[in-house]
Amino acid sequence: MDFFTFRFTSYGLLLVFCTCLFWRATDSSTMNMTQSTSVTPSPSMTTSSSMTTSPSMTTQMTAQPTTAISLIYTQNDLIPAQKYRMILYSRKGSLKQGLRLKQAQKTTTENITLQWNKEDSKISYILMVNDEKEENITLQELESLVQCTVTNLQNTTIYNFTLITVFENITGTGVSIRAATVPRDATGFKAKGQTETSITLQWDKVDDIQDYVLNYEAENVTVPATSEAVVLYNVTNLKSGTRYTFTLYTDFYGLKSNGTSHPAPTVPPQVSSVEVTERNLTTITLQWTSVSKDWEYNVEFDGSVQSPTAQTGDLVIHTVKTLKPGTVYLFSIRTKFSTLLSKPFEKETATVIDCTAIHWSVTETSIRGEVDGAFTSAIAYYGSQPHHNSGFNNSIQFTGLYPGANYTINLMYKDLEQGNCDITMKLGCGYSIYIEWDSPYGVWDSVEIKVSNQEHEVLSRYNYAIIHNFQPAKKYQVSISSKSGSQRSSLFVFTCATDARGVIAGAFFGVLLFVILIGVVVFVMLRRPDIISQQKKSLSRGSKTSVKKAKRIPLERFPGLFNELSADENKGFSLEYEGYNSSREFIATQGPLPSTVSDFWRMIWEQKVRGIVMVTNCTEGGRIKCEQYWPDRNSCICGDLEVFTTSEQKEPDWTLREFKLKHRRTSEERTVRHFHFTAWPDHGVPQGTQVLIQFRALLRRHLETEAAGTPTVVHCSAGVGRTGTIIALDVLLQQMQKEKAVDINGFVYKMRLNRPHMVQTESQYVFLHQCILDSLLLNKKPEENIYENELIYANATALREFDMNNA
């Protein structure tokens, strides 16, 4: 027989010898078996057997686990009548469908859960942890898995697990894996520093880990582990004034810790700008724009901190109270978010000076005072003439002032107006005359003054003179001219009056003595009645006296009066035109200078002016008389106002313009009409009266319709001569129409009470009379088409429009 057949059970490896014809039983016929694994292959192993025969021959056979009772192996190709020695032993081997041991996801810092595939229920298990047997094992059998949780382990540690199968006290070699516990979380996790765009985080080092993982705003950043005891990491490219939540994990062989979180904000941004909207003696109001409602603000000054509460829309308004008058304050405004403060925005301003607390020392020509408050400059204004402070530190001193004049002292701290103090100068003693003039254009050496046969020469470095030895309560004619070498300018003649207080005092004491004398006479007469009867006739024959008063001239007498004044060169216009007057319907001012254009427009806005009358050209005779304060095409910015020229209509003798004013803060808009008369020379009069009368008619139409109830600004170059003439013409023509009488002298007198030199020259005063006369004669003529003569009425188009509007 040339083959052997072996049979062994699936659980016993029993070798069965088949009887054959040529078989002899010898000692060597017994087969020895070497066993290296359990009888039944464990689920993770198969039994691989080798059989050696003699002669030398080795056969590899593999027994697959089956449900059969025994396994049969047949060896072929044997030599008959030979003695074979057969050895059967097992060797471990792996199959794809063997025992599969793995680590479950339910791993913590102290526990590791293992899982393997479920096999026969007759098999038991031994679990070795780091080559030591784990005594306390609780198995949990699931549907197709066996699960075991190992507890009381160390975090952040790698363990070696070996699972050994046991069947009938026979153990397999086992299956091994390595598994790690979850790492512990970092401690001391906090924000170390913040800026507007970054946050620096800090935490304590965690040993034995590989990396740190930082999570925020859907971002995951890996931070390598270092040997430093404290780990620092700077998170950049963040938004200012925003709260972030950071979660820090430790990573150990792919396992993340539970994570620790810390919220941290970025620093809010700085306030972009701060405005001072109101200042007074003890309060200052600040205003700025807020970007986020989540932010708060701190106002710091003088060591104190205040938190604004008032907010209107996007504007934050805060009023700081109980401040000291005239004090400079530096306010630091910080944005506050959480506990973080932004960089400070610093705003320096000052409270207003209390002018009533200043002790003024006022003489006839000087003002002195000690100011308890902050100011950098002080200017005294009388009309349009500034006088600069000559004092130092907190002292104010002005010299060379007009006696009896009203001065406004403007105190400034840098560009802040600190207060306006009104001071009235003391009147002179009545024995001197104070004269002040504007420096003439061109080259000149001195100014020559003639008063009452006295001549005085003043060098060019001075612009005033004080002449003494005059009598009080008298008028003196003054002539003044400039000199350059042997050349002399034309004379400028005016009248100056000295103070009447000495005469008034003398008259008072004279009257007092007279009253005392009358008392004595009455006492004597009462004691002597016979004297009374003798004096009755004499008392009844007192002399008659009359007082000449300025009065209105009836229209029927005006032509004769005009001819009378024109014929008398010495007693006519030259004496009568020196009067003073004012009217509240107009604001008389000088032409704006380059430095006063913004102030001019500010006055237009504050006084709600609807019309401007300009009776000068910007340049006359090669000299600049007035700054062009309106734009030609584009708009111009004047302080808080933006000025637009919306229309312009040029005529031969005047130009009509329309301006639009827009306030840059409130966006309020207003319309202002501009009446520019271009045919009037400085210190002179127009060529004829009719052109000015027509121009006045256009102006009157505007005053009665668009500008009713608001003042109208009138200016020339100096704001007195031509300005006073056009104002007087408008008022007197109204008086002529309504009252059938005019009082030219009386009205000019009233104007000059408020503004000296109104109707400046004699020629202007005479021209004013001529305008009234021509208007009177024109009204008496029968109606005719006055526009047929284009040579006389060059502005026919504008007049037709005016009459159409009146109709």
Residue pairs with C-beta under 8 A, 6 or more apart in sequence:
1 20
1 21
1 22
1 23
1 80
2 76
2 77
2 78
2 79
2 80
3 74
3 75
3 76
3 78
4 17
4 18
4 20
4 74
4 75
4 78
4 84
4 86
5 16
5 18
5 72
5 73
5 74
6 15
6 16
6 17
6 72
6 73
6 74
6 75
6 86
6 88
7 14
7 15
7 16
7 70
7 71
7 72
8 14
8 15
8 16
8 70
8 71
8 88
9 69
9 70
9 71
10 40
10 65
10 66
10 67
10 68
10 69
10 70
10 71
11 39
11 40
11 168
12 39
13 33
13 35
13 39
13 88
13 90
14 70
15 31
15 33
15 86
15 88
17 23
17 29
17 31
22 80
22 81
23 29
24 83
26 83
28 54
28 83
28 85
29 83
31 85
31 86
31 87
31 88
32 87
33 87
33 88
33 89
34 87
34 88
34 89
34 90
35 89
35 90
36 89
36 90
36 91
36 92
37 45
37 47
37 90
37 91
37 92
37 172
37 173
38 165
38 166
38 167
38 168
38 170
38 171
38 172
39 167
39 168
39 170
40 65
40 167
41 47
41 63
41 65
42 98
42 99
42 123
42 165
42 167
42 172
43 98
43 99
43 117
43 119
43 120
43 123
43 165
44 94
44 98
44 99
44 100
44 101
44 165
44 172
44 175
45 92
45 93
45 94
45 95
45 98
45 99
45 172
45 173
46 62
46 63
46 64
46 65
46 92
46 93
46 94
46 95
46 98
47 62
47 63
47 90
47 91
47 92
47 93
48 60
48 61
48 62
48 63
48 90
48 91
48 92
48 93
49 60
49 61
49 62
49 63
49 88
49 89
49 90
49 91
50 58
50 59
50 60
50 61
50 87
50 88
50 89
50 91
51 58
51 59
51 61
51 73
51 75
51 86
51 87
51 88
52 58
52 59
52 85
52 86
52 87
53 59
53 75
53 78
53 84
53 85
53 86
54 83
54 84
54 85
55 82
59 75
61 73
62 93
63 71
63 73
78 84
92 172
92 173
99 116
99 117
99 119
99 163
99 165
99 175
100 116
100 117
101 114
101 115
101 116
101 161
101 163
101 175
101 176
101 177
102 114
102 115
102 116
102 177
103 112
103 113
103 114
103 115
103 177
103 179
104 113
104 114
104 115
104 147
105 113
106 113
106 149
107 113
107 179
107 180
107 181
107 182
107 255
108 181
108 182
109 155
109 156
109 181
109 182
109 183
109 184
109 257
110 151
110 152
110 153
110 154
110 155
110 181
111 149
111 150
111 151
111 153
111 181
112 149
112 150
112 153
112 159
112 161
112 179
112 180
112 181
113 147
113 148
113 149
113 150
114 127
114 147
114 148
114 149
114 150
114 161
114 163
114 177
114 179
115 145
115 146
115 147
115 148
116 145
116 146
116 163
116 175
117 144
117 145
117 146
118 141
118 142
118 143
118 144
118 145
118 146
122 167
123 165
123 166
123 167
124 165
124 166
124 167
125 137
125 139
125 146
125 148
125 163
125 164
125 165
125 166
126 133
126 163
126 164
126 166
126 171
126 174
127 133
127 134
127 137
127 148
127 150
127 161
127 162
127 163
127 164
128 134
128 160
128 161
128 162
128 163
128 164
128 174
129 150
129 159
129 160
129 161
130 159
130 160
131 160
131 162
134 150
137 148
137 150
138 148
138 149
139 146
139 147
139 148
140 146
140 147
140 148
140 149
141 147
150 159
150 161
153 159
153 181
154 181
155 181
155 182
155 183
155 184
156 180
156 181
156 182
156 183
156 184
156 206
156 207
156 208
156 209
156 250
156 252
157 180
157 181
157 208
158 178
158 179
158 180
158 253
159 178
159 179
159 180
159 181
160 176
160 177
160 178
161 176
161 177
161 178
161 179
162 174
162 175
162 176
163 174
163 175
163 176
164 171
164 172
164 173
164 174
165 171
165 172
165 174
166 172
180 252
180 253
180 255
181 255
182 252
182 255
182 256
182 257
182 258
183 206
183 208
183 209
183 250
183 251
183 252
183 255
183 256
183 257
184 206
184 250
184 257
185 206
185 248
185 249
185 250
185 257
185 258
185 259
185 260
186 203
186 204
186 205
186 206
186 212
186 231
186 248
186 250
186 257
186 260
187 203
187 204
187 260
188 202
188 203
188 204
188 230
189 201
189 202
189 203
189 246
189 248
189 260
189 262
190 201
190 202
190 203
190 262
191 199
191 200
191 201
191 202
191 262
191 264
192 200
192 201
192 202
192 232
193 199
193 200
194 200
194 264
194 265
194 266
194 267
194 340
195 266
195 267
196 240
196 241
196 266
196 267
196 268
196 269
196 342
197 236
197 237
197 238
197 239
197 240
197 266
198 234
198 235
198 236
198 237
198 238
198 266
199 234
199 235
199 238
199 244
199 246
199 264
199 266
200 232
200 233
200 234
200 235
201 214
201 232
201 233
201 234
201 235
201 246
201 248
201 262
201 264
202 230
202 231
202 232
202 233
203 212
203 230
203 231
203 248
204 229
204 230
204 231
205 225
205 226
205 227
205 228
205 229
205 230
205 231
206 212
206 225
206 250
208 252
209 225
209 250
209 251
209 252
210 225
210 251
210 252
210 253
211 222
211 223
211 224
211 225
211 250
211 251
212 222
212 223
212 224
212 225
212 231
212 233
212 248
212 249
212 250
212 251
213 220
213 221
213 222
213 223
213 248
213 249
213 250
213 251
213 256
214 220
214 221
214 222
214 223
214 233
214 235
214 246
214 247
214 248
214 249
215 221
215 246
215 247
215 248
215 249
215 259
216 235
216 244
216 245
216 246
216 247
217 244
221 233
221 235
222 251
223 231
223 233
225 231
235 244
235 246
238 244
238 266
239 266
240 266
240 267
240 268
240 269
241 265
241 266
241 267
241 268
241 269
241 291
241 292
241 294
241 295
241 335
241 337
242 265
242 266
243 263
243 264
243 265
243 338
244 263
244 264
244 265
244 266
245 261
245 262
245 263
246 261
246 262
246 263
246 264
247 259
247 260
247 261
248 259
248 260
248 261
248 262
249 256
249 257
249 258
249 259
250 256
250 257
251 257
265 337
265 338
265 340
266 340
267 337
267 340
267 341
267 342
268 292
268 295
268 335
268 336
268 337
268 340
268 341
268 342
269 291
269 335
269 342
270 334
270 335
270 342
270 343
270 344
270 345
271 288
271 289
271 297
271 333
271 334
271 335
271 342
271 345
272 288
272 289
272 345
273 288
273 289
273 345
274 286
274 287
274 288
274 331
274 333
274 345
274 347
275 286
275 287
275 288
276 284
276 285
276 286
276 287
276 347
276 349
277 285
277 286
277 287
277 317
278 284
278 285
278 319
279 285
279 349
279 350
279 351
279 352
279 416
280 351
280 352
281 325
281 351
281 352
281 354
282 321
282 322
282 323
282 324
282 325
282 351
283 319
283 320
283 321
283 323
283 351
284 319
284 320
284 323
284 329
284 331
284 349
284 351
285 317
285 318
285 319
285 320
286 299
286 317
286 318
286 319
286 320
286 331
286 333
286 347
287 315
287 316
287 317
287 318
288 297
288 315
288 316
288 333
288 345
289 314
289 315
289 316
290 297
290 311
290 314
290 315
290 316
291 314
294 337
295 335
295 336
295 337
296 307
296 335
296 336
296 337
297 307
297 308
297 316
297 318
297 333
297 334
297 335
297 336
298 305
298 306
298 307
298 333
298 334
298 336
298 341
299 305
299 306
299 307
299 308
299 318
299 320
299 331
299 332
299 333
300 306
300 331
300 332
300 333
300 334
300 344
301 320
301 329
301 330
301 331
301 332
302 329
306 318
306 320
307 336
308 316
308 317
308 318
310 316
310 317
310 318
311 317
320 329
320 331
323 329
323 351
324 351
325 351
325 352
325 353
325 354
325 357
325 373
326 350
326 351
326 352
326 353
326 354
326 371
326 372
326 373
326 374
326 375
326 418
327 350
327 351
327 373
327 374
328 348
328 349
328 350
328 374
328 413
329 348
329 349
329 350
329 351
330 346
330 347
330 348
331 346
331 347
331 348
331 349
332 344
332 345
332 346
333 344
333 345
333 346
333 347
334 341
334 342
334 343
334 344
334 345
335 341
335 342
336 342
349 416
350 374
350 413
350 416
350 418
352 418
352 419
353 371
353 372
353 373
353 374
353 375
353 411
353 418
353 419
354 372
354 373
354 419
355 409
355 411
355 419
355 420
355 421
357 372
358 369
358 370
358 371
358 372
358 421
359 369
359 370
360 367
360 368
360 369
360 421
360 423
361 367
361 368
361 369
362 368
362 423
362 424
362 425
362 426
363 425
363 426
364 403
364 425
364 426
364 427
364 428
364 429
365 399
365 400
365 401
365 402
365 403
365 425
365 434
365 466
366 397
366 398
366 399
366 400
366 401
367 380
367 396
367 397
367 398
367 401
367 407
367 409
367 423
367 425
368 391
368 395
368 396
368 397
368 398
369 395
369 396
370 394
370 395
370 396
371 378
371 394
371 395
371 396
371 411
372 394
373 394
373 411
373 418
373 419
374 413
374 418
375 394
375 411
375 412
375 413
375 418
376 412
376 413
376 414
377 388
377 389
377 411
377 412
378 388
378 389
378 391
378 396
378 409
378 410
378 411
378 412
379 386
379 387
379 388
379 389
379 409
379 410
379 412
380 386
380 387
380 389
380 398
380 401
380 407
380 408
380 409
380 410
380 423
381 387
381 407
381 408
381 409
381 410
382 401
382 402
382 405
382 406
382 407
382 408
383 755
384 589
384 590
384 719
385 436
387 398
387 400
387 401
387 407
388 398
389 396
389 397
389 398
390 397
390 398
390 399
391 397
396 409
398 407
398 409
400 436
400 464
401 407
401 425
402 425
402 434
402 436
403 425
403 426
403 427
403 428
403 434
403 499
404 424
404 425
404 426
404 427
404 428
404 499
405 424
405 425
406 422
406 423
406 424
406 425
407 422
407 423
407 424
407 425
408 420
408 421
408 422
408 423
409 420
409 421
409 422
409 423
410 417
410 419
410 420
411 417
411 418
411 419
411 420
411 421
412 418
427 499
427 501
428 434
428 498
428 499
429 472
429 499
429 501
429 502
430 470
430 471
430 472
430 473
430 498
430 499
430 500
430 501
430 502
430 503
431 468
431 469
431 470
431 471
431 472
431 498
431 502
432 466
432 467
432 468
432 469
432 470
432 498
433 451
433 466
433 467
433 470
433 476
433 478
433 496
433 498
434 464
434 465
434 466
435 449
435 464
435 465
435 466
435 467
435 478
435 480
435 496
436 463
436 464
436 465
437 447
437 463
437 464
437 480
438 463
439 460
439 463
440 482
440 489
441 623
442 484
443 484
444 460
444 482
444 483
444 484
444 489
445 459
445 460
445 483
445 484
445 485
446 457
446 458
446 459
446 460
446 482
446 483
447 457
447 458
447 460
447 465
447 480
447 481
447 482
447 483
448 455
448 456
448 457
448 458
448 480
448 481
448 482
448 483
448 488
449 455
449 456
449 457
449 458
449 465
449 467
449 478
449 479
449 480
450 456
450 478
450 479
450 480
451 467
451 470
451 476
451 477
451 478
451 479
451 496
452 470
452 476
452 477
454 467
456 465
456 467
457 483
458 464
458 465
470 476
470 498
471 498
472 498
472 499
472 500
472 501
472 502
472 503
473 497
473 498
473 499
473 500
473 502
473 503
473 504
474 497
474 498
475 495
475 496
475 497
475 498
476 495
476 496
476 497
476 498
477 493
477 494
477 495
478 493
478 494
478 495
478 496
479 491
479 492
479 493
480 491
480 492
480 493
481 488
481 489
481 490
481 491
481 492
482 488
482 489
483 489
494 578
494 757
495 578
524 531
525 531
525 532
525 535
550 579
550 743
550 745
550 746
550 749
551 743
551 746
552 735
552 739
552 741
552 742
552 743
552 746
553 561
553 741
553 742
553 743
553 744
554 740
554 741
555 736
555 740
555 741
555 742
555 776
558 742
558 772
558 773
558 776
559 773
559 776
559 777
562 769
562 770
562 773
564 572
565 572
565 573
565 576
565 769
566 572
566 573
566 766
573 762
573 765
573 766
573 769
574 762
576 745
576 765
577 745
577 748
577 759
577 762
577 765
577 766
578 752
579 745
579 746
579 747
579 748
579 749
579 750
579 751
579 752
580 748
580 749
580 750
580 751
580 752
580 753
580 754
580 756
580 758
581 728
581 746
581 747
581 748
581 749
581 750
581 751
581 752
581 753
581 754
581 758
582 750
582 751
582 753
582 754
582 755
583 727
583 731
583 750
583 751
584 711
585 703
585 711
585 712
585 731
586 711
586 712
586 713
586 714
586 727
587 603
587 607
587 609
587 711
587 712
587 713
587 714
588 714
588 715
588 719
588 720
588 723
588 724
588 727
588 751
588 755
588 758
589 600
589 603
589 713
589 714
589 715
589 719
589 723
590 715
590 716
590 717
590 718
590 719
591 614
591 616
591 625
591 626
591 627
591 715
591 716
591 717
591 718
591 719
592 599
592 600
592 626
592 627
592 629
592 715
593 627
594 627
596 627
597 627
597 629
597 638
598 638
598 639
598 641
600 629
600 638
601 629
601 638
601 639
601 641
601 643
601 661
602 638
602 639
602 640
602 641
603 609
603 713
604 612
604 661
604 672
604 713
605 641
605 661
605 663
605 670
607 710
607 711
607 713
608 670
608 710
608 711
609 672
609 707
609 710
609 711
609 712
609 713
610 670
610 671
610 672
610 673
610 702
610 706
610 707
610 710
610 712
611 672
611 673
611 674
611 675
611 699
611 702
611 703
611 706
611 707
611 712
611 713
612 672
612 673
612 674
612 675
612 712
612 713
612 714
612 715
613 675
613 677
613 699
613 712
613 713
613 714
613 715
613 726
614 626
614 674
614 675
614 676
614 677
614 715
614 716
615 677
615 680
615 714
615 715
615 716
615 722
615 723
615 725
615 726
616 625
616 626
616 680
616 682
616 715
616 716
616 717
616 722
617 625
617 626
617 678
618 624
618 625
618 626
618 627
618 628
619 625
620 681
620 682
620 717
621 682
625 682
625 716
625 717
626 715
626 716
626 717
629 638
630 636
630 643
630 645
630 657
630 659
630 674
631 643
631 644
631 645
632 645
633 645
635 642
635 643
635 644
636 642
636 643
637 643
637 664
640 663
640 664
640 665
641 661
641 662
641 663
641 664
642 661
642 662
642 664
643 659
643 660
643 661
644 659
644 660
644 661
644 662
645 657
645 658
645 659
646 658
646 659
646 660
646 671
647 657
647 658
648 655
648 656
648 657
648 658
649 655
649 656
649 657
649 798
651 794
651 795
651 797
651 798
652 679
652 794
652 795
653 677
653 678
653 679
653 686
653 691
653 695
653 794
653 795
654 675
654 676
654 677
654 678
654 679
654 695
654 698
654 795
654 798
655 674
655 676
655 678
656 673
656 674
656 675
656 676
656 698
656 798
657 673
657 674
657 676
658 671
658 672
658 673
658 674
659 671
659 672
659 673
659 674
660 669
660 670
660 671
660 672
661 669
661 670
661 671
661 672
662 668
662 669
663 669
673 702
673 706
673 707
675 695
675 698
675 699
675 702
677 692
677 695
677 726
679 686
679 687
679 691
680 686
680 692
680 716
680 722
682 716
682 717
682 721
682 722
683 721
683 760
683 761
683 763
684 761
684 763
684 764
685 725
685 763
685 764
685 766
685 767
686 692
686 767
689 767
689 770
689 771
689 774
689 775
690 774
690 792
690 793
691 794
691 795
692 726
692 729
692 771
693 729
693 733
693 771
693 774
693 775
693 778
694 793
694 795
694 798
694 799
694 802
695 795
696 726
696 729
696 730
696 733
697 799
697 802
698 798
698 802
699 712
699 726
699 730
700 730
700 733
700 734
701 802
701 805
701 806
703 712
703 730
714 723
714 726
714 727
715 723
716 722
716 723
718 757
718 760
719 755
720 755
720 756
720 757
720 758
720 759
720 760
721 757
721 758
721 759
721 760
721 761
721 764
722 760
722 764
723 758
724 748
724 751
724 752
724 755
724 757
724 758
724 759
724 760
724 764
725 759
725 764
725 767
725 768
727 751
727 758
728 744
728 747
728 748
728 751
728 758
728 759
728 768
729 768
729 771
729 772
731 747
732 742
732 743
732 744
732 747
732 768
732 772
733 771
733 772
733 775
735 741
735 742
735 743
735 747
736 742
736 772
736 775
736 776
742 772
744 765
744 768
744 769
744 772
748 758
748 759
748 765
748 768
751 758
751 759
752 758
752 759
759 765
759 768
786 793
786 799
787 793
787 796
787 799
787 800
790 796
793 799
